[in-house]
Amino acid sequence: MSHTPVDRAAPQTPHQDLHSELGALRGEHPGRARNPVIKVADLAWLEFEKPDLDRAEVFARDFGFAIAARTERELWLRGTFAGSPCMVIRRGRASRFVGPAFRAAERADLGGLARATGSAVRDADVPGGGQAVTLLDPSGFPVRVVHCAEQLPALPEQQPLILNTGAGGRRTNATQRPPREPSRIQRLGHVVLETRVFTRALDWYLDTLGMIVSDFLFLDGQRRRGPTMAFIRCDQGSVPVDHHTLALHLGPGTGYVHSAYQVTDLDAIAVGGEYLAERGYRRSWGIGRHIQGSQLFDYWRDPDRFMLEHFADGDLFSCDLEPGWAPMSASGLAQWGPPVTRDFLGADPSPAKLREVLSALRGDNELDPARLLGLMKAMSS
């Protein structure tokens, strides 16, 4: 992918006043491809394998998912919004993340993608039927691009509370006592992945799927070496979309970090969190508000130690905003909330983590001692 230099003599673009103090310097990554193969419309679902589907279903219901379909070997989870399911969990020997599925804007995009990548369009195993092209990204994740034949119908919503703010008294002679119940998931928002080949993976998603970067993060003193994290959104032109649908960051591992699911509002996050805590689930970090993306967040671990996020009130960007640039730091992850936890950062040392680091340092990838030390410093700053 050829990168278009950014002219710093040009007028300041609106994004530099709205969502980032820093824009790109001359010659830095532009955050989008000139001529992508296709432009995916959204993240469709995530695919996992787990040995115990019954236990997975119990957590799914407690977390706020609805069940779209259940068989002996598959569990399809959904939100209240009409559209595709959020997640499929298939029975497997061990718990693992398989990969993401993105939604094609048009059925014809599958044919164009298949021709450009030497792949095939095949029937997709999804409730209601559909078709898919399966690719392999540079990190080794199977990535499906799907077009569903049928949409799931909408389900009843968890209604937002009416708030009295300042002088605006919209609610009178009425109290608010939201019931202690699961946060009702509306939809899948984003997935975060760790990779040893950050730049190659980033360019693949921009070139192949037409995604665009909202924000880059770089290591202190290493900006000239390029970013180490990117928050990436879909490109639907003038239609505003989530600040990020996919986030990638450089690290010693290759795998799933967390996935995020939208709920109605802050009360839905908080009450749902109380519901999860009462049932013995472990909060990883929250409640707070992020900086990149602005989401209200609350992170939890499922029984297989996968991290899932409830979020609300995230930023929406059209294609007009160009990437922001900011230094990577643990303190820069939230505007307010409790201090970020070691569990969220994955900073607890273990023999497996040490083996992962040693393997990465010996391999042909983007992680070297300077990058590793920079990442360690960022996650303690």
FINU-287577 format. One line per field, with one value per residue: residue number from 0; residue in three letters; z, y, x of N, C-alpha, C in turn. Coordinates in steps of 0.02 Angstrom, whole numbers. Atoms other than C-alpha are relative to their C-alpha. Last residue first. Example, Ala and Ser with C-alpha at 12.3 -4.5 7.8 and 13.67 -1.06 7.14 Angstrom:
<rs>
seq = 1:0
type = SER:ALA
n.c3 = -3:0
n.c2 = -59:-59
n.c1 = -42:45
ca.c3 = 357:390
ca.c2 = -53:-225
ca.c1 = 684:615
c.c3 = 37:0
c.c2 = 55:60
c.c1 = -39:45
</rs>
This chain:
<rs>
seq = 380:379:378:377:376:375:374:373:372:371:370:369:368:367:366:365:364:363:362:361:360:359:358:357:356:355:354:353:352:351:350:349:348:347:346:345:344:343:342:341:340:339:338:337:336:335:334:333:332:331:330:329:328:327:326:325:324:323:322:321:320:319:318:317:316:315:314:313:312:311:310:309:308:307:306:305:304:303:302:301:300:299:298:297:296:295:294:293:292:291:290:289:288:287:286:285:284:283:282:281:280:279:278:277:276:275:274:273:272:271:270:269:268:267:266:265:264:263:262:261:260:259:258:257:256:255:254:253:252:251:250:249:248:247:246:245:244:243:242:241:240:239:238:237:236:235:234:233:232:231:230:229:228:227:226:225:224:223:222:221:220:219:218:217:216:215:214:213:212:211:210:209:208:207:206:205:204:203:202:201:200:199:198:197:196:195:194:193:192:191:190:189:188:187:186:185:184:183:182:181:180:179:178:177:176:175:174:173:172:171:170:169:168:167:166:165:164:163:162:161:160:159:158:157:156:155:154:153:152:151:150:149:148:147:146:145:144:143:142:141:140:139:138:137:136:135:134:133:132:131:130:129:128:127:126:125:124:123:122:121:120:119:118:117:116:115:114:113:112:111:110:109:108:107:106:105:104:103:102:101:100:99:98:97:96:95:94:93:92:91:90:89:88:87:86:85:84:83:82:81:80:79:78:77:76:75:74:73:72:71:70:69:68:67:66:65:64:63:62:61:60:59:58:57:56:55:54:53:52:51:50:49:48:47:46:45:44:43:42:41:40:39:38:37:36:35:34:33:32:31:30:29:28:27:26:25:24:23:22:21:20:19:18:17:16:15:14:13:12:11:10:9:8:7:6:5:4:3:2:1:0
type = SER:SER:MET:ALA:LYS:MET:LEU:GLY:LEU:LEU:ARG:ALA:PRO:ASP:LEU:GLU:ASN:ASP:GLY:ARG:LEU:ALA:SER:LEU:VAL:GLU:ARG:LEU:LYS:ALA:PRO:SER:PRO:ASP:ALA:GLY:LEU:PHE:ASP:ARG:THR:VAL:PRO:PRO:GLY:TRP:GLN:ALA:LEU:GLY:SER:ALA:SER:MET:PRO:ALA:TRP:GLY:PRO:GLU:LEU:ASP:CYS:SER:PHE:LEU:ASP:GLY:ASP:ALA:PHE:HIS:GLU:LEU:MET:PHE:ARG:ASP:PRO:ASP:ARG:TRP:TYR:ASP:PHE:LEU:GLN:SER:GLY:GLN:ILE:HIS:ARG:GLY:ILE:GLY:TRP:SER:ARG:ARG:TYR:GLY:ARG:GLU:ALA:LEU:TYR:GLU:GLY:GLY:VAL:ALA:ILE:ALA:ASP:LEU:ASP:THR:VAL:GLN:TYR:ALA:SER:HIS:VAL:TYR:GLY:THR:GLY:PRO:GLY:LEU:HIS:LEU:ALA:LEU:THR:HIS:HIS:ASP:VAL:PRO:VAL:SER:GLY:GLN:ASP:CYS:ARG:ILE:PHE:ALA:MET:THR:PRO:GLY:ARG:ARG:ARG:GLN:GLY:ASP:LEU:PHE:LEU:PHE:ASP:SER:VAL:ILE:MET:GLY:LEU:THR:ASP:LEU:TYR:TRP:ASP:LEU:ALA:ARG:THR:PHE:VAL:ARG:THR:GLU:LEU:VAL:VAL:HIS:GLY:LEU:ARG:GLN:ILE:ARG:SER:PRO:GLU:ARG:PRO:PRO:ARG:GLN:THR:ALA:ASN:THR:ARG:ARG:GLY:GLY:ALA:GLY:THR:ASN:LEU:ILE:LEU:PRO:GLN:GLN:GLU:PRO:LEU:ALA:PRO:LEU:GLN:GLU:ALA:CYS:HIS:VAL:VAL:ARG:VAL:PRO:PHE:GLY:SER:PRO:ASP:LEU:LEU:THR:VAL:ALA:GLN:GLY:GLY:GLY:PRO:VAL:ASP:ALA:ASP:ARG:VAL:ALA:SER:GLY:THR:ALA:ARG:ALA:LEU:GLY:GLY:LEU:ASP:ALA:ARG:GLU:ALA:ALA:ARG:PHE:ALA:PRO:GLY:VAL:PHE:ARG:SER:ALA:ARG:GLY:ARG:ARG:ILE:VAL:MET:CYS:PRO:SER:GLY:ALA:PHE:THR:GLY:ARG:LEU:TRP:LEU:GLU:ARG:GLU:THR:ARG:ALA:ALA:ILE:ALA:PHE:GLY:PHE:ASP:ARG:ALA:PHE:VAL:GLU:ALA:ARG:ASP:LEU:ASP:PRO:LYS:GLU:PHE:GLU:LEU:TRP:ALA:LEU:ASP:ALA:VAL:LYS:ILE:VAL:PRO:ASN:ARG:ALA:ARG:GLY:PRO:HIS:GLU:GLY:ARG:LEU:ALA:GLY:LEU:GLU:SER:HIS:LEU:ASP:GLN:HIS:PRO:THR:GLN:PRO:ALA:ALA:ARG:ASP:VAL:PRO:THR:HIS:SER:MET
n.c3 = -4:-70:-41:13:-30:-72:-19:8:-56:-60:2:-10:-70:-17:-71:-15:-10:53:64:44:9:42:68:28:12:56:60:11:27:70:43:-6:31:-51:-24:12:42:65:37:33:-37:41:35:-43:-21:-71:-23:-26:23:55:-27:-39:-71:-34:-31:-72:-25:-52:-63:10:-51:7:33:72:49:68:54:36:16:23:14:10:-22:38:-24:54:-6:36:-35:-1:24:-40:28:-57:6:-69:-26:-51:9:71:37:40:68:17:58:13:-9:17:38:-18:56:-9:23:-46:-62:12:12:-65:-36:26:-29:-72:-15:24:-49:-58:-32:8:-39:-19:17:-32:46:-26:-61:-22:-25:57:16:9:-63:2:-34:2:-24:-11:8:22:1:-61:-26:-59:-54:-44:29:32:41:68:10:71:-8:44:-9:-27:-54:18:21:67:51:57:28:-18:-61:11:-60:-9:-43:-38:-69:-7:-64:8:-23:20:71:39:-13:30:71:10:-13:53:61:-3:66:5:56:-8:12:-5:-26:27:19:-3:60:61:56:61:51:47:53:1:-28:52:-32:46:-21:19:-36:-62:-37:45:-38:42:-4:-10:3:-17:-49:11:-52:-37:15:-68:-25:-44:-63:-62:-18:-60:-61:-40:40:-27:19:8:23:47:3:53:-17:0:-67:-12:-6:-55:14:-58:24:-31:35:28:61:55:-1:-41:-51:-69:-45:-23:-37:27:-47:19:-48:-15:60:16:-49:14:62:-13:-27:54:18:53:14:65:44:18:64:10:43:68:49:41:11:-45:-55:18:-46:23:-39:3:-16:-25:-69:-7:37:58:65:13:-38:36:-45:33:-37:12:10:-41:19:-40:20:68:37:15:68:33:28:-55:-24:53:-2:-63:6:41:-42:-51:26:-39:-11:-71:-17:-54:-3:-19:-61:-3:-29:-73:-31:-41:-63:-15:39:-32:42:58:64:47:-33:9:27:-44:17:70:26:29:64:50:-1:-12:-33:-30:-53:-46:-50:-59:15:-49:-57:17:14:-62:4:-26:-50:24:-49:3:0
n.c2 = -74:-18:32:-30:-67:9:23:-57:-45:33:-2:-70:-23:5:-10:-70:-41:-51:11:41:-34:-59:23:27:-55:-39:39:-5:-67:-2:37:71:47:49:-12:63:-10:-28:51:43:58:60:13:27:68:8:-69:-22:44:-30:-54:30:4:56:47:-12:34:-35:29:36:-11:-63:11:11:-39:20:-48:-4:-69:-44:-70:-38:-68:-31:-65:-49:-55:23:58:56:64:60:61:45:70:24:45:-31:30:17:-60:1:-26:-62:-33:-44:-71:-13:-62:-43:-14:23:70:42:8:46:66:25:18:64:51:7:26:69:40:11:-60:-62:2:-62:8:-49:-21:-5:-40:-39:26:-6:53:63:33:40:-27:43:-32:44:65:58:-22:4:69:9:30:-53:-66:-4:-60:14:2:3:8:-36:17:68:15:14:70:6:-17:45:0:-59:6:14:-10:38:-24:-58:-10:-61:-33:-70:-11:54:16:-61:-18:50:-13:-63:13:43:-40:-53:-29:-13:29:-10:56:-22:51:6:-64:5:20:-24:-15:31:-53:-5:50:36:67:51:58:45:23:70:44:-27:52:37:50:36:-33:-71:-29:-70:-32:-72:-38:-46:-70:-27:-37:-56:23:-35:-56:16:-36:-26:2:42:-34:37:-55:11:-57:6:7:70:28:12:-64:5:-20:8:11:-29:20:-55:11:-36:3:-53:34:-15:-8:62:-18:24:39:70:36:-38:-4:67:18:-40:23:65:-10:0:69:28:-49:-33:-1:-68:-1:-43:-58:23:-45:-42:-67:-52:32:18:47:69:42:71:48:-31:16:66:9:42:-33:-19:-57:-59:-53:-64:-48:-72:-22:38:70:46:70:1:59:44:24:-39:-59:-46:-27:-43:-65:-32:-29:-60:-52:-16:-48:4:70:14:70:30:72:29:39:41:64:5:-45:35:-36:-14:51:65:38:-38:22:26:31:-39:42:53:67:15:-37:33:31:8:-59:13:65:36:-38:-19:52:-2:34:51:-22:-6:-70:-35:-67:-51:-46:-69:-48:-61:-59
n.c1 = -2:-9:52:65:1:1:67:46:-11:25:73:20:-8:-70:-17:-14:59:-2:34:-41:-65:9:13:-62:-46:27:-15:-73:-14:24:-46:13:-48:-20:-68:-35:-60:20:37:-50:-24:1:-63:-53:13:16:6:64:54:37:41:55:-14:31:-46:-10:-60:-36:-24:-63:-51:-35:-64:9:-38:18:-6:-64:-19:53:-15:61:14:55:23:5:-47:-60:-30:47:-27:11:-29:-5:-21:8:51:43:66:11:-20:-61:11:-35:30:57:-13:-70:-11:-57:-45:-68:-4:39:-38:-56:29:20:-60:-22:44:-10:-67:0:36:-42:-26:39:61:35:70:43:52:68:-9:57:63:46:46:-36:-15:-61:-59:-60:-61:-57:31:-39:-70:-39:-6:-44:39:25:7:66:10:23:72:18:72:46:71:3:46:69:5:-29:50:-5:-67:-39:-40:-71:-40:-62:-54:24:-23:-39:10:18:68:45:-2:16:70:44:6:36:71:26:6:49:-14:-72:-37:-72:-45:-69:-45:-68:-31:-73:-38:33:-44:25:-2:-56:6:-63:-2:-8:-29:-35:-66:-14:46:27:34:44:37:49:65:-2:-67:6:-44:10:33:-44:11:-6:-58:16:29:-16:44:38:-17:55:61:53:62:63:41:55:45:50:71:21:-12:-72:-36:-47:-69:-44:-68:-60:-61:-40:-39:30:73:27:38:-19:57:31:60:65:41:-5:-41:-62:-43:-24:-51:-60:-31:-31:-67:-49:-15:41:52:-8:58:21:37:59:-11:-15:29:-43:28:-26:-38:-68:-31:5:-46:13:-53:-62:-20:-32:-62:8:8:70:23:22:23:0:41:-5:-70:-46:-1:-40:9:27:-21:56:16:51:-32:-15:63:27:-33:18:67:-4:-29:49:48:61:21:-2:11:-38:4:-63:-2:61:-18:1:48:49:9:71:36:10:46:25:-27:49:57:62:53:25:-24:-14:-57:-57:14:-53:-43:-71:-11:56:31:-54:-12:43:63:18:42:71:13:13:-31:45:-27:2:23:-39:42
ca.c3 = 1633:1671:1507:1408:1489:1449:1270:1249:1322:1197:1051:1097:1122:952:903:719:660:606:768:911:1006:980:1047:1201:1234:1213:1327:1458:1439:1459:1615:1690:1721:1757:1633:1528:1527:1588:1724:1777:1812:1745:1885:1924:1811:1714:1547:1514:1414:1429:1602:1527:1396:1207:1137:1026:840:762:599:468:489:329:321:452:636:781:959:1089:1210:1283:1319:1400:1372:1358:1412:1384:1546:1506:1641:1564:1615:1628:1565:1596:1477:1438:1264:1217:1059:1104:1279:1369:1504:1663:1756:1752:1740:1742:1834:1887:1886:2050:2016:2120:2020:1856:1918:1988:1819:1732:1848:1806:1617:1599:1707:1595:1438:1314:1289:1156:1153:1153:1117:1205:1180:1052:984:925:1066:1092:1061:929:937:825:851:748:736:796:807:768:608:537:360:248:170:246:287:429:580:642:809:778:895:880:769:665:693:695:841:949:1091:1183:1091:962:960:801:794:675:545:389:332:148:176:75:76:247:334:252:292:478:477:392:509:667:632:810:834:973:927:987:932:906:928:933:956:1078:1230:1373:1530:1642:1780:1941:1897:1865:2012:1951:2043:1972:2025:1894:1754:1619:1740:1635:1751:1779:1711:1755:1664:1578:1584:1424:1377:1376:1204:1142:1002:821:684:628:452:309:166:258:164:242:243:348:425:479:592:545:592:408:382:313:203:203:79:137:86:176:274:397:548:490:412:261:85:-11:-117:-166:-145:-266:-174:-306:-378:-206:-155:-315:-293:-111:-154:-265:-111:-56:98:154:340:432:520:655:705:799:981:1090:1228:1207:1133:1029:1028:924:994:872:909:874:765:607:589:695:859:1021:1027:967:1018:912:1006:903:927:1000:926:985:888:913:1102:1181:1255:1419:1516:1622:1465:1388:1552:1559:1374:1392:1536:1427:1279:1373:1262:1189:1013:963:810:812:720:584:598:484:306:224:89:-55:-141:-73:-190:-102:64:231:389:307:381:412:272:343:520:560:676:861:991:943:936:896:859:758:682:601:486:516:357:250:297:382:214:245:136:45:89:-47:0
ca.c2 = 255:69:7:132:77:-106:-61:41:-101:-222:-103:-78:-265:-310:-345:-315:-496:-631:-728:-732:-586:-658:-830:-752:-647:-794:-903:-766:-755:-944:-944:-807:-622:-518:-373:-424:-240:-279:-394:-267:-148:27:151:177:290:450:504:327:238:379:323:159:251:260:431:510:529:571:495:591:639:649:464:491:467:409:418:294:322:146:-2:-174:-259:-441:-522:-709:-796:-960:-923:-750:-602:-429:-252:-97:50:221:252:408:326:360:436:299:328:227:79:-16:-150:-340:-378:-559:-658:-720:-710:-552:-472:-504:-423:-275:-253:-259:-121:-15:-41:-21:135:206:186:68:-72:-95:-248:-246:-382:-413:-458:-600:-667:-659:-626:-523:-360:-233:-171:-188:-114:-163:-81:85:260:180:239:405:394:517:377:207:172:47:98:64:106:81:31:24:176:216:202:393:395:299:420:376:236:275:271:296:355:343:228:173:5:-42:-230:-283:-130:-60:-230:-288:-126:-147:-329:-289:-143:-243:-403:-468:-454:-419:-406:-292:-325:-199:-151:-308:-261:-215:-316:-306:-269:-412:-375:-277:-170:16:117:291:394:491:652:746:688:812:939:1032:1157:1044:871:767:604:495:317:225:82:-95:-144:-278:-386:-338:-468:-572:-526:-651:-701:-647:-579:-627:-581:-708:-682:-832:-761:-797:-628:-581:-606:-770:-761:-842:-780:-799:-836:-832:-938:-891:-941:-945:-1081:-981:-1052:-1026:-889:-944:-869:-808:-643:-521:-643:-687:-505:-459:-604:-561:-379:-429:-474:-293:-202:-356:-393:-439:-605:-614:-756:-921:-871:-1020:-1130:-1308:-1471:-1384:-1352:-1200:-1027:-904:-719:-559:-628:-533:-391:-318:-243:-336:-428:-602:-763:-922:-1080:-1226:-1412:-1488:-1350:-1178:-1027:-840:-841:-669:-590:-493:-545:-664:-744:-766:-832:-970:-1008:-1031:-1152:-1255:-1243:-1326:-1368:-1193:-1130:-949:-850:-664:-583:-459:-316:-179:-116:-191:-85:-188:-213:-51:88:230:139:225:276:402:323:458:549:723:719:656:746:782:852:722:708:877:1007:896:813:977:983:1113:1206:1134:1170:1000:914:730:607:478:300:169:0
ca.c1 = 145:161:86:189:352:318:273:433:537:459:485:667:694:617:437:398:409:530:545:671:594:420:468:547:392:273:379:372:182:163:273:164:183:26:28:-122:-171:-347:-281:-151:-294:-323:-350:-534:-636:-611:-536:-477:-341:-215:-156:-97:5:21:63:-71:-105:-273:-327:-428:-610:-713:-763:-899:-864:-975:-907:-970:-1114:-1126:-1012:-1017:-851:-800:-636:-612:-564:-655:-785:-814:-708:-785:-749:-856:-852:-927:-860:-762:-689:-507:-524:-621:-752:-758:-837:-726:-592:-578:-740:-749:-912:-983:-1169:-1191:-1051:-1142:-1304:-1208:-1126:-1294:-1353:-1201:-1198:-1387:-1377:-1241:-1346:-1429:-1303:-1169:-1057:-867:-738:-574:-390:-398:-237:-59:62:219:126:80:-98:-249:-422:-574:-745:-680:-753:-921:-1005:-1067:-1141:-1047:-945:-980:-798:-780:-678:-501:-419:-234:-93:97:119:273:461:476:356:480:520:360:272:137:-53:-153:-333:-482:-404:-498:-568:-573:-578:-426:-313:-360:-370:-208:-118:-153:-99:66:97:57:152:167:-20:-146:-330:-471:-651:-789:-972:-1080:-1262:-1402:-1350:-1476:-1378:-1433:-1558:-1573:-1723:-1698:-1765:-1806:-1937:-2083:-2168:-2068:-1952:-1899:-1827:-1699:-1615:-1466:-1500:-1653:-1627:-1758:-1690:-1650:-1769:-1702:-1763:-1884:-1811:-1776:-1794:-1643:-1594:-1602:-1487:-1331:-1182:-1017:-833:-742:-571:-468:-333:-152:-77:-61:-250:-318:-473:-646:-777:-955:-1134:-1301:-1423:-1561:-1457:-1275:-1167:-1112:-1124:-963:-884:-710:-537:-404:-391:-453:-580:-652:-663:-755:-876:-908:-936:-1083:-1186:-1173:-1107:-1013:-1026:-867:-833:-700:-583:-561:-548:-508:-576:-517:-583:-716:-903:-944:-979:-1056:-1064:-1158:-1300:-1347:-1472:-1611:-1555:-1591:-1425:-1378:-1292:-1275:-1228:-1165:-1125:-1283:-1388:-1438:-1502:-1524:-1503:-1514:-1359:-1358:-1204:-1307:-1381:-1209:-1139:-1269:-1247:-1059:-1086:-1202:-1084:-942:-791:-772:-736:-758:-817:-856:-1001:-1049:-923:-982:-1003:-850:-769:-700:-531:-461:-401:-312:-298:-327:-235:-120:39:168:259:239:172:-2:-122:-102:-222:-351:-541:-616:-483:-369:-521:-575:-423:-289:-246:-105:76:86:67:29:121:12:61:71:0
c.c3 = 6:11:75:46:-9:36:75:20:-4:61:64:1:12:71:10:72:20:4:-49:-71:-47:-15:-47:-72:-32:-18:-62:-61:-14:-31:-74:-44:12:-31:54:25:-18:-46:-68:-40:-39:37:-41:-39:46:13:74:20:22:-25:-55:26:35:74:37:27:73:22:47:68:-13:49:-3:-32:-71:-49:-66:-54:-32:-17:-21:-15:-13:32:-46:28:-63:-4:-35:33:2:-31:49:-27:67:-2:77:33:49:-6:-75:-30:-36:-69:-13:66:-15:10:-13:-46:20:-58:-3:-19:49:64:-11:-6:69:33:-26:30:75:14:-20:52:61:29:1:41:28:-27:39:-57:34:64:19:24:-64:-19:-13:68:-3:41:-1:29:14:1:-17:-10:64:26:61:58:50:-26:-36:-36:-72:-7:-69:17:-47:17:23:60:-18:-26:-70:-55:-61:-26:11:67:-16:68:0:42:30:74:5:65:0:18:-22:-74:-39:10:-34:-75:-12:9:-58:-67:-11:-65:4:-57:11:-5:-1:31:-31:-24:18:-63:-60:-59:-66:-44:-47:-48:-5:31:-53:39:-53:22:-19:29:67:38:-44:39:-39:9:9:4:11:55:-19:52:41:-7:75:32:44:59:65:17:58:61:37:-43:19:-27:-23:-19:-52:4:-62:20:4:68:17:5:62:-22:61:-41:30:-35:-23:-65:-55:1:51:48:71:43:18:44:-33:46:-17:44:16:-60:-16:47:-16:-63:14:25:-53:-14:-52:-11:-65:-50:-11:-68:-7:-46:-69:-44:-41:-17:51:60:-25:51:-21:41:-13:5:19:73:9:-36:-55:-68:-18:49:-40:47:-34:44:-9:-6:46:-27:45:-24:-69:-42:-1:-72:-39:-25:56:22:-51:5:64:-7:-39:46:51:-24:34:12:75:-1:54:10:14:65:8:21:76:36:40:62:9:-44:30:-39:-56:-65:-45:31:-7:-33:45:-8:-72:-17:-25:-63:-56:0:13:37:39:56:50:53:64:-18:46:61:-17:-11:63:3:20:54:-27:47:0
c.c2 = 29:75:11:-28:32:68:-8:-19:61:46:-30:8:72:27:-12:13:70:41:57:-6:-40:33:60:-23:-25:57:37:-39:9:68:2:-36:-72:-51:-50:1:-66:7:26:-55:-39:-58:-65:-10:-24:-72:1:73:25:-42:34:54:-31:2:-54:-51:18:-41:52:-23:-44:9:63:-8:-16:47:-31:53:6:67:37:72:19:66:28:65:44:54:-28:-60:-53:-59:-58:-68:-36:-75:-2:-47:25:-37:-13:69:3:24:65:20:39:73:8:61:53:10:-25:-74:-45:-13:-52:-71:-27:-24:-69:-54:-15:-32:-73:-42:-19:62:70:-16:59:-2:42:16:9:38:53:-27:12:-58:-66:-31:-49:31:-52:43:-55:-63:-58:23:2:-72:-10:-27:51:71:-5:67:-21:-5:11:-18:43:-20:-72:-19:-19:-72:-9:18:-43:-7:63:-2:-20:15:-49:30:63:13:61:37:73:15:-48:-16:63:19:-50:12:62:-14:-41:36:58:35:18:-36:22:-62:29:-59:-8:66:-9:-28:23:22:-31:62:6:-58:-31:-69:-55:-55:-44:-17:-73:-50:29:-52:-37:-56:-37:30:76:30:72:37:73:39:45:76:12:31:61:-31:32:59:-26:38:31:4:-47:46:-31:66:-15:58:-14:-11:-74:-28:-13:65:-13:14:-3:-14:37:-28:61:-8:43:-6:51:-37:10:16:-65:27:-21:-47:-73:-40:33:2:-68:-16:39:-27:-65:10:-3:-72:-26:48:37:-5:71:-12:41:59:-23:46:41:66:51:-29:-19:-45:-72:-36:-70:-49:36:-16:-70:-7:-52:32:16:56:63:52:68:39:75:26:-37:-70:-43:-71:1:-58:-35:-19:44:64:50:32:48:68:35:34:66:56:18:54:-5:-71:-9:-76:-27:-74:-23:-39:-41:-66:0:50:-37:45:8:-48:-70:-38:43:-19:-24:-31:40:-36:-55:-71:-21:50:-33:-31:-2:64:-16:-63:-42:45:20:-52:-3:-30:-59:23:12:74:39:67:52:46:70:51:61
c.c1 = -70:0:10:-54:-69:-3:-6:-72:-47:8:-29:-76:-21:9:74:19:22:-64:9:-29:46:67:-6:-9:65:47:-23:21:74:15:-20:51:-21:47:22:71:34:60:-20:-35:53:33:-4:64:54:-16:-16:2:-69:-57:-42:-46:-60:20:-38:51:9:60:30:28:61:57:43:69:-23:35:-22:-2:69:30:-63:20:-73:-17:-53:-28:4:53:61:34:-55:35:-7:21:-4:14:0:-50:-52:-67:-10:15:67:-19:39:-33:-64:18:75:3:51:47:72:4:-36:39:55:-29:-14:64:19:-44:6:68:-2:-35:41:34:-30:-62:-39:-71:-51:-48:-68:18:-50:-67:-38:-46:36:11:57:55:56:56:51:-43:47:72:41:-3:45:-42:-24:-12:-67:-11:-16:-76:-31:-72:-41:-72:6:-42:-72:-3:27:-50:9:71:41:36:72:29:58:56:-30:15:46:-13:-21:-72:-55:-3:-20:-73:-46:-12:-42:-75:-28:-8:-50:18:73:36:72:45:71:37:69:30:73:36:-41:44:-21:-5:59:-6:69:7:8:34:31:71:8:-50:-24:-41:-49:-34:-54:-69:-4:70:-20:37:-6:-40:48:-3:-3:63:-16:-36:21:-45:-42:28:-59:-64:-56:-55:-65:-31:-54:-49:-41:-72:-18:17:74:37:43:72:45:62:59:61:38:38:-30:-76:-24:-46:25:-61:-36:-56:-65:-38:10:47:67:47:29:57:63:34:35:71:55:20:-49:-57:15:-57:-25:-33:-64:14:20:-41:49:-33:24:36:70:35:-12:53:-25:58:65:12:27:67:-11:-9:-72:-15:-16:-31:8:-47:8:71:48:-8:45:-13:-34:26:-68:-15:-49:31:12:-65:-30:32:-21:-68:5:25:-54:-49:-68:-25:6:-11:47:-9:71:-2:-64:31:3:-44:-54:-1:-75:-41:-11:-52:-29:34:-55:-61:-65:-59:-27:27:13:55:64:-28:51:40:73:20:-51:-26:52:17:-43:-67:-15:-39:-73:-12:-18:36:-51:28:5:-30:44
</rs>
